[in-house]
Amino acid sequence: MYYPYFRGKQFDLLALTTLVEQHRLSTKILPIIEPVKNSNALKKFIRLFQKENHPFYLIQNPQAGDFLTEDGLLYLNSLSLDKAMIVEQPIETLHTESQLFVINNATPALQSDWQSNQIKVLLPKEFRLLQKINGAKILSQDVFTRLPKTSFYQECPDEFFSDTHLTFQKSGFIGFSDFSIDSRIYYEHSYPSKILSLHLVYFKQNQLRIHHFLSSEDAPSQKDQFFELMAEVSEWGNRLYGDHVTFGIELLLESVSKEKFPGMGVMRKAAVMHHMELMSRYLDQNNDGTEN
């Protein structure tokens, strides 16, 4: 099983919602949502995923954003959903209504007694933690290279992304997780940039690689930068998606055909959709990740 972790930003949620509407998200993908915005996109996501019976986890105690208030936490805990909790203290002090524990910091985990734990645990591959925790474990990895300036991706426009989907079971995990085209560190806003970027993953010999498509600084407008960037995406077509274009890239190609710049939010949405659809195809075709 694949458990991608999202901070609940608007366009990430819209990406997942659109894929479920189009029946392109595998049931072997169980998103974990840490809600940071009390938005219509979040409400639509919850409503649609419940309607379609597509499983997901909602973090009960987000570490940033709109739900840090007492009322916000009460609202999240009142929802009839599969819950997850970020462990920031020894588990002996927590109630056990959650179906998933998320460990970002080794200290509370190492201070806890996990001998009788029956709850799934999402954690990084740290030896001390693996030895400490009994029960079902999900591997959490931060695989996206976040650079302080978009232009820095010019130094390495194409790189290895992940092969965890090939190795997680051999390492004793029931599933694997990452942050898609984002990193473990949460940022409310991205850095301003003079160029546009589009980060698209693709499979090569069953490994995932990522290509950072970048515009130049010379184009006179963002619209021109977008068309420039998409010209390279079109050249990469077969490598990015094989014989069947993903719905995310379809959205971008549609904007090109209409001679329209869709905006950076839609570009983000399209990139996440592309990643999730590729992983859906892989998991369904290879029958991998069937344990849960």
ChimeraX attribute file (.defattr): number of C-alpha atoms within 10 A of each C-alpha:
attribute: neighborCount
match mode: 1-to-1
recipient: residues
	/A:1	24
	/A:2	29
	/A:3	22
	/A:4	19
	/A:5	21
	/A:6	22
	/A:7	24
	/A:8	22
	/A:9	18
	/A:10	19
	/A:11	19
	/A:12	23
	/A:13	25
	/A:14	21
	/A:15	22
	/A:16	21
	/A:17	22
	/A:18	19
	/A:19	18
	/A:20	18
	/A:21	12
	/A:22	10
	/A:23	12
	/A:24	18
	/A:25	23
	/A:26	21
	/A:27	18
	/A:28	22
	/A:29	24
	/A:30	20
	/A:31	20
	/A:32	25
	/A:33	24
	/A:34	24
	/A:35	26
	/A:36	20
	/A:37	16
	/A:38	15
	/A:39	14
	/A:40	11
	/A:41	18
	/A:42	21
	/A:43	11
	/A:44	14
	/A:45	21
	/A:46	18
	/A:47	13
	/A:48	16
	/A:49	16
	/A:50	14
	/A:51	9
	/A:52	11
	/A:53	10
	/A:54	17
	/A:55	15
	/A:56	20
	/A:57	20
	/A:58	25
	/A:59	24
	/A:60	24
	/A:61	21
	/A:62	21
	/A:63	16
	/A:64	15
	/A:65	16
	/A:66	14
	/A:67	21
	/A:68	15
	/A:69	10
	/A:70	8
	/A:71	10
	/A:72	17
	/A:73	16
	/A:74	14
	/A:75	12
	/A:76	18
	/A:77	17
	/A:78	10
	/A:79	12
	/A:80	8
	/A:81	17
	/A:82	16
	/A:83	21
	/A:84	27
	/A:85	24
	/A:86	20
	/A:87	20
	/A:88	17
	/A:89	15
	/A:90	15
	/A:91	18
	/A:92	12
	/A:93	8
	/A:94	12
	/A:95	8
	/A:96	15
	/A:97	12
	/A:98	20
	/A:99	16
	/A:100	25
	/A:101	21
	/A:102	20
	/A:103	20
	/A:104	16
	/A:105	14
	/A:106	15
	/A:107	14
	/A:108	16
	/A:109	22
	/A:110	16
	/A:111	13
	/A:112	15
	/A:113	15
	/A:114	17
	/A:115	10
	/A:116	9
	/A:117	14
	/A:118	13
	/A:119	18
	/A:120	19
	/A:121	25
	/A:122	25
	/A:123	23
	/A:124	21
	/A:125	15
	/A:126	10
	/A:127	8
	/A:128	11
	/A:129	16
	/A:130	15
	/A:131	9
	/A:132	14
	/A:133	19
	/A:134	17
	/A:135	14
	/A:136	17
	/A:137	22
	/A:138	26
	/A:139	24
	/A:140	24
	/A:141	21
	/A:142	18
	/A:143	19
	/A:144	19
	/A:145	14
	/A:146	15
	/A:147	10
	/A:148	10
	/A:149	13
	/A:150	18
	/A:151	18
	/A:152	11
	/A:153	19
	/A:154	12
	/A:155	7
	/A:156	9
	/A:157	14
	/A:158	16
	/A:159	14
	/A:160	17
	/A:161	20
	/A:162	19
	/A:163	14
	/A:164	21
	/A:165	20
	/A:166	12
	/A:167	11
	/A:168	18
	/A:169	18
	/A:170	9
	/A:171	10
	/A:172	13
	/A:173	21
	/A:174	20
	/A:175	26
	/A:176	24
	/A:177	26
	/A:178	21
	/A:179	19
	/A:180	22
	/A:181	21
	/A:182	19
	/A:183	17
	/A:184	18
	/A:185	8
	/A:186	10
	/A:187	11
	/A:188	10
	/A:189	6
	/A:190	9
	/A:191	10
	/A:192	9
	/A:193	11
	/A:194	16
	/A:195	19
	/A:196	21
	/A:197	21
	/A:198	20
	/A:199	22
	/A:200	22
	/A:201	28
	/A:202	23
	/A:203	20
	/A:204	12
	/A:205	7
	/A:206	12
	/A:207	14
	/A:208	19
	/A:209	18
	/A:210	22
	/A:211	20
	/A:212	18
	/A:213	20
	/A:214	23
	/A:215	24
	/A:216	16
	/A:217	14
	/A:218	10
	/A:219	15
	/A:220	9
	/A:221	12
	/A:222	18
	/A:223	17
	/A:224	17
	/A:225	21
	/A:226	28
	/A:227	20
	/A:228	17
	/A:229	19
	/A:230	21
	/A:231	14
	/A:232	13
	/A:233	22
	/A:234	13
	/A:235	10
	/A:236	14
	/A:237	14
	/A:238	13
	/A:239	14
	/A:240	25
	/A:241	18
	/A:242	13
	/A:243	9
	/A:244	9
	/A:245	15
	/A:246	20
	/A:247	19
	/A:248	23
	/A:249	23
	/A:250	13
	/A:251	16
	/A:252	23
	/A:253	18
	/A:254	12
	/A:255	17
	/A:256	17
	/A:257	8
	/A:258	10
	/A:259	13
	/A:260	15
	/A:261	18
	/A:262	17
	/A:263	12
	/A:264	15
	/A:265	12
	/A:266	18
	/A:267	22
	/A:268	20
	/A:269	22
	/A:270	27
	/A:271	25
	/A:272	25
	/A:273	30
	/A:274	26
	/A:275	22
	/A:276	26
	/A:277	24
	/A:278	23
	/A:279	22
	/A:280	19
	/A:281	14
	/A:282	16
	/A:283	20
	/A:284	16
	/A:285	9
	/A:286	9
	/A:287	11
	/A:288	16
	/A:289	20
	/A:290	13
	/A:291	11
	/A:292	12
